[in-house]
Amino acid sequence: VFPYCTYSLEITNIYDESEMKEISLQIDIWDNKEDVSNLENICDIIESTLERKNVSNTGVTANFYLQNRFSIVDLDQYIRHRRLTFIVRTYM
């Protein structure tokens, strides 16, 4: 079923002194339509929702920063693939 989206999280840096962690959030979006406007719209919504977003919960704060956004060529010529990568800085 298209379009669909997946994500992965990876802790990239741990700073003991400040209790800060940097997490890489990678979001992949795929679609099977030649017209990429819907795919780009989904990317735009994700980017505008997360870019420079600050989220606080009991004892934890997370700040989201877009690192990059780009197209990926899929082995299947009918699949369109976009990737957004965010750096998430968490503080405890």
Summary of the structure (lengths in Angstrom):
residues: 92
radius of gyration: 15.3
end to end distance: 38.6
largest distance: 49.3
contacts: 239
relative contact order: 0.28
helix: 15%
strand: 59%
